[in-house]
């Protein structure tokens, strides 16, 4: 059996060795050098000719949180299963990121930072987590963990997904018809949905207008979920008091982008959830072993939905 790894050149040696340790009886190769006929292909970076060279694999694995980049690759065979990572160490990181932002907003640190810049001493009314309505847009493995953690901190939490979910302490909404009710009056909105044709641009003037006045936006899903001009307009109008953005339509964020200069926007360089190589490799290797035994695996992408 052969596995071809399409990963960044700087990481290739380490990832190849990790796979060889997990699959000692398997021939593991760098996809740049591998001949056609690999049984499994693992994709971590874009390679527009990858599926010209590899055409006979049993499955394709993504070595990252999203698969929209893989779905966009030329010649990806329609009949070959595409299998995404499920967490691989990202959930605890993303939970910490969101909880940190939620507590910062709750304690009004952003407002005090603005006061400091203008040398203004003013004590604002105290606020407890239970005074804030927080919404998590996307209730998959990571979104569900974020919602649970926010509940544990005492926030009033809503969650939205395309299909019905049930989580203790979370008011769950499902489907397009329930999106407006989910958004209505939220003090903090966390976007963690995958990027699909359905979710592209979902953070726009219309949806953001449903939030509470002075709400805070957090995007840790994909940059193209947000219409940047609309986010900026909502910030200028005061509808949004601030935004914490970790993902962007163009990365690295261009130096001329307006987000950099705004005191009401916190920019982080796509660090909310970093794939941990050891956990990712172990997960993929385990699924390869199951597939070789004729067993079903989780994480198979529904291409019509994009995740």
C-alpha positions as CSV (number, residue, x, y, z in Angstrom):
1,X,0.0,0.0,0.0
2,X,1.2,3.5,-0.8
3,X,0.3,6.9,0.7
4,X,1.3,10.2,-1.0
5,X,1.6,13.3,1.1
6,X,1.1,16.7,-0.4
7,X,2.4,19.0,2.3
8,X,4.5,22.1,2.6
9,X,8.1,21.5,1.6
10,X,9.4,22.6,5.0
11,X,7.1,20.1,6.8
12,X,7.4,17.2,4.4
13,X,10.2,15.3,6.1
14,X,8.5,15.5,9.6
15,X,5.1,14.5,8.3
16,X,6.4,11.6,6.2
17,X,8.2,10.2,9.3
18,X,5.1,10.6,11.4
19,X,3.1,8.6,8.9
20,X,5.8,6.0,8.6
21,X,5.7,5.6,12.4
22,X,1.9,5.2,12.4
23,X,1.8,2.9,9.3
24,X,5.1,1.0,9.4
25,X,4.0,-1.5,6.7
26,X,3.0,1.2,4.3
27,X,5.1,3.0,1.7
28,X,4.8,6.7,2.5
29,X,6.0,9.2,-0.1
30,X,6.2,12.9,-0.7
31,X,3.6,13.6,-3.4
32,X,6.0,15.8,-5.4
33,X,8.0,12.7,-6.1
34,X,5.4,9.9,-6.0
35,X,4.4,8.1,-9.1
36,X,0.8,7.6,-10.0
37,X,-1.0,4.7,-8.2
38,X,-0.9,5.9,-4.5
39,X,-3.7,4.2,-2.6
40,X,-4.3,7.3,-0.5
41,X,-3.5,11.0,-0.9
42,X,-3.2,13.4,1.9
43,X,-3.5,17.1,1.0
44,X,-2.1,19.9,3.2
45,X,-1.1,22.5,0.5
46,X,-2.5,23.5,-2.9
47,X,-1.0,21.7,-5.9
48,X,-2.9,22.3,-9.1
49,X,-1.4,19.3,-10.8
50,X,-1.7,16.8,-8.0
51,X,-4.7,15.0,-9.5
52,X,-3.2,14.9,-12.9
53,X,-0.4,12.8,-11.3
54,X,-2.5,10.8,-8.9
55,X,-5.7,9.3,-10.4
56,X,-6.2,5.9,-8.8
57,X,-6.5,6.5,-5.1
58,X,-9.1,5.0,-2.9
59,X,-9.6,8.2,-0.8
60,X,-8.3,11.7,-0.4
61,X,-7.7,13.1,3.1
62,X,-7.5,16.8,4.1
63,X,-4.6,17.8,6.5
64,X,-6.4,20.8,7.8
65,X,-9.7,22.1,9.2
66,X,-11.4,23.0,5.9
67,X,-11.7,21.2,2.6
68,X,-12.9,24.0,0.3
69,X,-9.3,24.4,-1.0
70,X,-9.2,20.7,-1.9
71,X,-12.6,20.8,-3.5
72,X,-11.3,23.6,-5.7
73,X,-8.3,21.6,-7.0
74,X,-8.5,20.7,-10.7
75,X,-9.3,17.2,-11.7
76,X,-10.3,16.0,-8.2
77,X,-12.0,12.7,-9.1
78,X,-15.8,12.9,-8.4
79,X,-16.0,9.3,-7.3
80,X,-13.2,9.3,-4.7
81,X,-14.2,9.9,-1.1
82,X,-12.8,13.1,0.4
83,X,-12.3,12.8,4.2
84,X,-11.8,15.8,6.5
85,X,-10.1,16.1,9.8
86,X,-12.3,16.0,12.8
87,X,-10.7,18.3,15.4
88,X,-7.2,16.9,15.6
89,X,-6.4,19.1,18.6
90,X,-8.0,22.2,17.2
91,X,-11.1,22.3,19.4
92,X,-9.4,23.0,22.8
93,X,-7.4,25.9,21.1
94,X,-10.5,27.4,19.5
95,X,-12.5,27.1,22.8
96,X,-9.8,29.0,24.6
97,X,-9.7,31.7,21.9
98,X,-13.5,32.3,22.0
99,X,-13.9,32.1,25.8
100,X,-11.0,34.6,26.1
101,X,-12.8,37.0,23.7
102,X,-16.2,36.5,25.4
103,X,-14.8,37.3,28.8
104,X,-12.9,40.3,27.4
105,X,-16.1,41.7,26.0
106,X,-18.1,40.8,29.1
107,X,-15.7,42.8,31.3
108,X,-15.6,45.6,28.8
109,X,-11.9,45.6,28.3
110,X,-12.3,46.9,24.7
111,X,-14.4,49.9,26.0
112,X,-11.8,50.6,28.7
113,X,-9.0,50.4,26.0
114,X,-10.8,53.1,24.0
115,X,-11.2,55.2,27.1
116,X,-7.5,54.8,27.9
117,X,-6.5,56.1,24.4
118,X,-8.6,59.2,25.0
119,X,-7.4,59.5,28.7
120,X,-10.9,59.2,30.0
121,X,-11.7,57.8,33.5
122,X,-15.2,56.4,33.5
123,X,-16.4,53.3,35.4
124,X,-18.9,51.4,33.3
125,X,-21.8,49.3,34.8
126,X,-20.6,45.8,35.7
127,X,-21.8,43.0,33.5
128,X,-22.0,39.2,34.3
129,X,-21.8,36.5,31.6
130,X,-25.5,35.8,32.3
131,X,-26.3,39.3,31.1
132,X,-24.9,38.4,27.6
133,X,-26.6,36.5,24.8
134,X,-23.9,34.7,22.8
135,X,-24.5,32.9,19.5
136,X,-22.4,30.2,17.9
137,X,-23.0,29.9,14.2
138,X,-22.1,26.3,13.4
139,X,-22.5,23.4,15.8
140,X,-20.1,20.8,14.5
141,X,-17.4,19.2,16.6
142,X,-15.6,22.5,17.3
143,X,-18.7,24.7,17.4
144,X,-20.4,22.4,19.8
145,X,-17.3,22.4,22.1
146,X,-17.3,26.2,22.0
147,X,-21.0,26.4,22.9
148,X,-20.5,24.0,25.8
149,X,-17.6,26.0,27.2
150,X,-19.6,29.2,27.0
151,X,-22.4,27.6,28.9
152,X,-19.9,26.5,31.5
153,X,-18.8,30.2,31.9
154,X,-22.4,31.2,32.6
155,X,-23.2,32.9,29.2
156,X,-26.7,32.5,27.7
157,X,-25.9,30.6,24.6
158,X,-27.7,29.9,21.3
159,X,-26.4,27.7,18.5
160,X,-27.3,27.5,14.8
161,X,-26.7,24.7,12.3
162,X,-28.3,23.5,9.1
163,X,-29.7,20.4,10.8
164,X,-31.3,20.1,14.3
165,X,-29.0,19.6,17.3
166,X,-29.6,19.3,21.0
167,X,-27.0,20.4,23.6
168,X,-27.6,21.0,27.3
169,X,-27.9,24.7,28.1
170,X,-27.9,25.7,24.5
171,X,-30.9,27.1,22.6
172,X,-30.5,25.4,19.3
173,X,-31.8,26.7,16.0
174,X,-31.7,24.9,12.6
175,X,-32.1,25.8,9.0
176,X,-32.3,29.0,7.0
177,X,-35.8,29.8,8.3
178,X,-34.4,30.0,11.9
179,X,-31.3,32.1,11.2
180,X,-33.0,35.5,11.9
181,X,-34.4,34.3,15.2
182,X,-31.0,32.9,16.1
183,X,-29.3,36.2,15.4
184,X,-31.9,38.5,16.9
185,X,-30.4,40.5,19.8
186,X,-27.1,38.7,20.1
187,X,-24.5,40.5,22.1
188,X,-21.7,38.3,20.7
189,X,-21.7,36.3,17.5
190,X,-19.1,33.6,16.9
191,X,-18.8,32.2,13.3
192,X,-17.3,28.8,13.1
193,X,-19.1,27.3,10.0
194,X,-17.2,25.9,7.1
195,X,-17.0,27.9,3.9
196,X,-19.5,26.7,1.3
197,X,-21.5,28.3,-1.5
198,X,-24.3,28.5,1.1
199,X,-22.2,30.3,3.8
200,X,-20.0,32.5,1.7
201,X,-20.8,36.1,2.7
202,X,-23.2,35.1,5.4
203,X,-21.8,37.8,7.7
204,X,-23.3,40.8,5.9
205,X,-25.3,43.9,6.5
206,X,-28.6,42.1,6.6
207,X,-27.5,39.4,9.1
208,X,-25.4,41.7,11.3
209,X,-28.3,44.2,11.5
210,X,-30.2,41.6,13.5
211,X,-27.6,41.6,16.3
212,X,-28.0,43.8,19.4
213,X,-26.7,47.4,19.1
214,X,-23.0,47.4,20.1
215,X,-22.6,43.7,19.5
216,X,-19.2,42.0,19.0
217,X,-18.3,39.8,16.0
218,X,-15.9,36.9,16.2
219,X,-14.9,35.0,13.0
220,X,-12.8,31.9,13.4
221,X,-14.4,29.9,10.5
222,X,-13.3,31.2,7.2
223,X,-12.5,34.7,6.0
224,X,-14.9,34.7,3.1
225,X,-17.8,34.2,5.5
226,X,-17.6,37.9,6.0
227,X,-18.3,40.7,3.6
228,X,-15.6,43.1,4.8
229,X,-17.2,46.3,3.5
230,X,-20.4,45.4,5.4
231,X,-18.4,44.6,8.6
232,X,-16.7,48.0,8.4
233,X,-20.0,49.7,7.8
234,X,-21.5,48.1,10.8
235,X,-18.5,49.2,12.9
236,X,-18.7,52.7,11.6
237,X,-22.4,52.9,12.5
238,X,-21.9,51.5,16.0
239,X,-24.1,48.5,15.3
240,X,-20.9,46.5,16.0
241,X,-18.8,47.8,18.9
242,X,-15.9,45.6,17.8
243,X,-14.8,42.5,16.0
244,X,-12.2,39.8,16.6
245,X,-11.1,38.3,13.3
246,X,-8.7,35.4,12.9
247,X,-9.4,34.5,9.3
248,X,-9.6,36.5,6.2
249,X,-10.5,36.2,2.5
250,X,-6.9,36.9,1.6
251,X,-4.1,35.7,3.9
252,X,-1.8,37.1,5.0
253,X,-4.1,40.1,5.4
254,X,-2.8,42.7,3.0
255,X,-0.9,45.6,4.6
256,X,-3.3,48.1,3.1
257,X,-6.5,46.5,4.5
258,X,-8.6,48.8,6.7
259,X,-8.8,46.2,9.5
260,X,-5.1,46.8,10.5
261,X,-5.7,50.5,11.5
262,X,-8.9,50.1,13.4
263,X,-8.9,50.2,17.2
264,X,-12.2,48.4,17.2
265,X,-10.9,45.3,15.4
266,X,-8.6,42.7,16.8
267,X,-6.6,41.0,14.1
268,X,-4.9,37.6,14.8
269,X,-3.0,35.7,12.1
270,X,-5.1,32.5,11.7
271,X,-4.0,31.1,15.1
272,X,-7.3,30.3,16.8
273,X,-6.9,26.6,15.9
274,X,-3.7,25.2,14.6
275,X,-3.6,21.6,13.3
276,X,-1.4,19.5,15.6
277,X,0.6,17.2,13.3
278,X,0.8,14.3,15.7
279,X,-3.0,14.1,16.3
280,X,-3.8,14.8,12.7
281,X,-1.5,12.0,11.4
282,X,-2.8,9.6,14.0
283,X,-6.4,10.3,13.0
284,X,-5.7,9.9,9.3
285,X,-3.7,6.7,9.8
286,X,-6.5,5.2,11.9
287,X,-9.0,5.9,9.2
288,X,-6.7,4.4,6.5
289,X,-6.5,1.2,8.6
290,X,-10.3,1.1,8.9
291,X,-10.7,1.6,5.2
292,X,-8.3,-1.2,4.5
293,X,-10.4,-3.5,6.7
294,X,-13.5,-2.5,4.8
295,X,-14.9,-0.5,7.7
296,X,-16.7,2.8,7.6
297,X,-15.0,6.0,8.7
298,X,-16.4,9.3,9.9
299,X,-15.6,12.7,8.3
300,X,-16.5,11.8,4.7
301,X,-17.3,15.1,3.0
302,X,-20.7,15.6,1.4
303,X,-19.5,17.5,-1.7
304,X,-22.9,19.0,-2.4
305,X,-22.7,20.7,1.0
306,X,-19.0,21.4,0.9
307,X,-18.2,19.8,4.3
